[in-house]
Amino acid sequence: MPASADAIVAIDDLRKCFGNVEVLRGINLKVGKGEAVAIVGSSGSGKSTCLRCINRLEEPTTGTIRVGGQEVTGAKVDLNLLRQRIGMVFQGINLYPHMTAVGNVTLALRKVAGLGKAQAEQKARHHLDLVGLAHKADSYPAQLSGGQQQRVGIARAMALEPQVMLFDEPTSALDPELVSEVLNVMVRTKEMGMTMIVVTHEMHFARDVADRVVFIDHGAVLAEGTPEEILVSPQHQRIRDFVTRSRA
């Protein structure tokens, strides 16, 4: 992270064990305000587990995580407030099928942010407009493409005005022709100044959009640097092999 940047997310010696298996082995990472960091690596390397520890969907075994200067790994942390400050978009598209697009976004604003019905709906429609779905606000998930559903998920998270957005393989469940529409919304999200941590297998997104790339291997950070350093001219043979396979 550039020395001049404010650390919105600071992870120190994060470890996570499932039984006797250590999945994360001392992750250290700082993410600056407005920075987009792509986390890449092979399946099973611990990328998604790291992301899920940040908003406490997984409980860290040891280590500390701070968001906006406040520790989020303490026992007395208000998880509802924490998850309002940390937006997350998942691999799976988790919309309520019986609610319209605006209903899905409004629900989060009312239940989590405590807004009234009219204010929540106004804000929900505004954020659906930001992801290019104003015309689909009253459509149900079954009437939307997978890409449109994922964009509703982004609008839902963004509407809570989080300090940081976490994206966990947001395009992995989509047909190839729908991937670009979600990536385009993520690019616009970055251009709006949102701090983003993105676990992705979309190497062109990591190369062209991310400010920094972190390569996780077997639960540890093997290397981090600019997209050029990590994905174009990698120094580690392990990363060169990964990049070659990704291009195949």
Secondary structure as UniProt FT lines:
FT   TURN            3..4
FT   STRAND          7..18
FT   TURN            19..20
FT   STRAND          21..32
FT   TURN            33..34
FT   STRAND          36..40
FT   TURN            43..44
FT   HELIX           47..54
FT   TURN            55..56
FT   STRAND          62..67
FT   TURN            68..69
FT   STRAND          70..71
FT   TURN            75..76
FT   HELIX           79..85
FT   STRAND          86..89
FT   TURN            97..98
FT   HELIX           101..111
FT   HELIX           117..130
FT   TURN            131..132
FT   HELIX           134..136
FT   TURN            137..138
FT   HELIX           141..143
FT   HELIX           146..158
FT   TURN            159..160
FT   STRAND          164..168
FT   TURN            170..173
FT   HELIX           176..191
FT   TURN            192..193
FT   STRAND          195..199
FT   HELIX           203..208
FT   STRAND          212..217
FT   TURN            218..219
FT   STRAND          220..225
FT   HELIX           228..232
FT   HELIX           237..247
//
